[in-house]
Amino acid sequence: MTAPEQEALAGRTILMSGGSRGIGLAIAVAAGRHGANVVILAKTDQPDPRLPGTVHTAVAEVEQAGGQALAVVGDVRNEEDVERAAAQAVERFGGIDIVVNNASALNLTGTEELGVKRYDLMQQINSRGTFLLFKAALPHLRKSDRPRVLTLSPPVTMAPHWLGKFPAYALSKFGMTILTLGWAAEFAEAGIAANCLWPETAIKTAAVQNLLGGTDTVERSRDPEIMADAAVAVLSLPPQRTGETFIDVQILRETGVTDFTRYGGGDDPELDFFVDELS
């Protein structure tokens, strides 16, 4: 990254939902590498034999990368937990400059088979959690001289072939996007830039390994670092760039990146949901 991009995150405080592993962890570590303070609200207090990492190991990785970090054990569905995370971010670092809505639940079951509890889980973590985290941070974002919101959610599409695959999941993710783009308009005069980011291809995460096809899909997935680099690029944009939904390769091309092979995925990477072709 160039010097201005590094300076965009240096000393800034990020409040992030999730982040114990996967894309969220990669973004947190990249932000720490650029000098950010990262407050991670996540449930994973103890190691899970099925999944790597906890909120505490994530903090250690951010600090090893050169940033400062704080672990807050809690659930983004719980308003008290979210407000406590915001309060601790302010107490520890003096404010909040950036909100990263990373936590998300994935369930691709069709309507007939999807239970109401699973449906509620997706809506509560994805769109409701995004709302809670932003709302708790909003008074502090207003005080920042460079407030930003980044939500990991897709471009909204009404294409029947996507809506018909998994309507409940689509609703929860589109809800995250609509909220974020709405905030870009609602708080434009307050200078709060709000954007979304989505991967062009599947990303090597535990969810891909466990839920989306196993080894073959993992081999055709790019590394989480592509989303981390893209997130840093979005968060480094001038405030006029707001209300946009970026694809990772799109924003990286703006920074001069043209070769994406270093992120893996092979010659025929697996497209992510809501993406129809490689750009």
N, C-alpha and C positions, 0 to 999 in steps of 0.2 A: 504494500500500500504506500501511497505517496505521503509526504509529510502532512498535508492538510487533512488527509483521512485519519492519520494517527491522532492528530490534535483534536479531531472531532469527538473522540471517545476518551481522551486522556482526562482523568479526574471526574468524569461523569458517572452518575450512579444509575444503574439499571435495576429495575424490579422485574423479575422474570418468574412466570409460572412454569412448573416442571423444570427440567434441566439436569436431572440426575444422570441422564444418559442420552445417547442418540444426537439428534439435531440440536436440541436445546443445550446440551453439554458442549457441543462443538462451538456454538455461538458464544456461550459464556466464556469459554477458554480463549477464543479469538478476541473477544472484548477485553478480557484481562490482559492479553498480550499487548493491546493498544492502550493500556493504562486505566481501564475502567474499574469501577467498583460494582460488583455484581451481587445482588441479593436474590437468592433462589428459594422460592416457596415450593416445596415438594413433599410428598407423603413418605418417600422411601427413607425412613430413619435407620432401618436395619437391612443388612444384605438379604437379597432374595436369591435362592439357588438357581432360579430360572432366568434371572436378569442381572446384568452387571451394574454395579454402581449404586451409591446412595447420595443423598443430598450432601453428606459430609465429605465423601470422596470427590464430589464435584467441586466443592469449595477448595479442597486441597489442590485440585488440578488448576483452577483459576489462579490461585496464589502462586503455584509453581510457574505459571506462564507470565507472572509479573504484575498481576492485578491484586486487588483486595476483594474479599468475598465474605458473605454472611449466609449461613444456612438457617432457614426458618422451616421447621417441620409443621406441615399443615396441609389442608385440603382446599383447593381453589373453589370448591363448591360451598365452602363454609364461609359466610360473610365475616365472622369474627376472626377466622384464621387469616383471611385476606387483609383485613384492616390491621391486624397485628403485624403482618409482614410489612405493610407500608409504614407503620409507626416505627418498627425496628430499623427500617432503611433510613428513615429521617433521623432517628436517634443516633445511629452509628455513623452515618455519612453526611448528615446535614440537609438532605433533600432528596428528591427524585427527579431525574432528568429524562429518563427513558423507561417506557413500559414495553416488555416483550411478552406477548401472548403466545406462549409455546405449548402449554399443556393441552392435550387433546386425547379423546377416546375414539377408537376405531372399531366399528362393527359393520360388516358388509352383508349381514343377513337380510333377506328379503322381507317384505312387509308381513306376509302370512306367518313366517317362522319367528320373527323378531318379538321377543317378550317386552312388555311394557317397562320392566325394570331396566333392561338394556337400552331401550329407547330413551328413557329418562336420563340414564347415565351419560349418554352422548350429548344430549341437549344441555345438561347441567354443567358438564366439564367444558364443552366447547364454546357454545355461544354465551351461556350464563356466566361461566368462569371468566370469559373475556370481559364481559360487562362489569363484573365485580372488581376485577383487578384494575381496570381503567378508572372506575368510579372512586376507588380508594386512593388512587394515586393522583387524581385530578387536582385537588387543592395544591399539591406540591408541584405538579407540572406547571401550573399557572405561575408559580414563583421562579421557575427555571428560566434562564435566558436562552435556552436551546432545547425546548421540550420536543420529544419524539415518541411516537407509538409505532411498534412493528408487530404485526399479527401474521402468524404462519397459517395462511388460508388461501384458497384458490380464487381465480377469476370466476365470477358468477356466470354460469352458462345455463341457458334454457334448452340446450340440445337434448332431445328425448333419449338418445342413447346413453347419456350420462344420468339424467334424472331417473330413468327407469332401472338403472343398475342397483342403486341403493338409496331410495328417496330419503330415508331417515338420516343416514350419514351425510348426504348432500345438504339437507336442511341445516344440520348442525354446523357444518363448515361454511356454507354460504352465509349463515347467520353471523359468524365471526367477521366475514368480509364486509357485510352490509353495515354492521356496527362501526367497523373501523373507517370505512369510507364516509359514513354518516358523521363520525366525529371530526373528520377532516373538514367537512363543511360547517358543522355546528361550532367548532372552536377555531375556525380560521382566523378570526380577529384576535384571538388570544395567542396566535403564533404556534399552535400545537400542530406539528406535521404528523400525519397518520397515514401509514402505508401498509400494504400486505405483501407477503413474499411466499412463493410456491415453487417447488422443484419441477424442473422439466422431466426428470426421470425419477424412478424409484431410488431411495436412498438406503444405504446399508445400515439398518437399525434392527433392534430386537423384534420390532413389530413385523418387519419384512421377513425376517428369519422364521418367526413363529406363526404368522398369520397369513402371509401372502405368497406362499409358494416354495419356501425353503431354499435349498442351495442354489438351484438354477436361477431363481430370481435375484438372490444375493449377488451372484456372479455378474449379473447384468445391471446391477445397481451402482450408482456413484457413491463416493465417500461423503460423509456428513460435512466434510470441510468445504465442499462447494457451496453449501447453504450458509456456512459460517462466513466465508469470504463475501458472499452475496449480501448477507445481513449487515456486515460492516460497511459495505458499499452503500446500501440504502440509508443506513443511519448517518452516513457522512454527507448525504446530499444537502443542498441548500434548502431552506425552509419553504421555498416556492414549490418544491417538488413534493406535493402532498396529494392525497386522494387517489393514489395509483396502486394497482396490483401488479407487482413485478414477478416475472419468471426468473429463476436464478441466473441462467445463462444470458438473459437480456441485460440485466444490470451489470453483470461482469463484463460483457462486451463494451458497455459504456466506459468502463475503467481501463479498457485496452486489452483484456484477456481474449484470446482467439483460439487457444488450444486447451480443450477440456479433457484431454486424454489422461492428464495427471490425476484426475479425480476418479479414474477407474470406470467400470461399467462395460468395458469391451467395445467391440465394433457395432454391436446391436443392442444398445441399452434399453431397458424396460421403461416405457413411458409411464409417468405417474398418472393418477386419476385426474380427470378433467383436462388432460393434455392429449391432443390428437395426433401430433406429429413433431418430430425433432425440428427445431428452428434452424 
